[in-house]
Amino acid sequence: MPIKILLSSSLRNYFPEYNPAEGIKIEPEGKITVGEVCRKINVPAGQIKIIMVNGRNADFSKVLEGDERVGLFPSIGGG
């Protein structure tokens, strides 16, 4: 089962062909961490502030097996 990755705001700039309605789908070859997924899609870990896996807070070491929904969010400034 594929992993679906959803990128928020400025993180979409790292994946030019990103379609927000579809997200990015990758088929893992066994277990893979969120950090490995980020490297695979060329999104720098330093740009990611919040990671959600299936609606729950996670980190780069979270192991994925397939059929997860991963949301990646950058730092958001305001004033």
PEGI-V669307 format. One record per residue. PSI is psi in whole degrees, 0 to 359 (none if undefined). Layout:
((PSI) (PSI))
This chain:
((139) (156) (133) (123) (129) (126) (138) (146) (243) (341) (338) (338) (337) (350) (82) (327) (17) (133) (112) (332) (332) (328) (198) (131) (129) (146) (111) (147) (77) (203) (147) (144) (164) (320) (318) (323) (316) (317) (321) (326) (8) (39) (116) (131) (327) (344) (354) (126) (322) (136) (128) (131) (118) (41) (6) (144) (138) (180) (182) (340) (356) (127) (130) (146) (352) (152) (19) (160) (118) (123) (129) (131) (137) (173) (141) (120) (160) (176) (none))
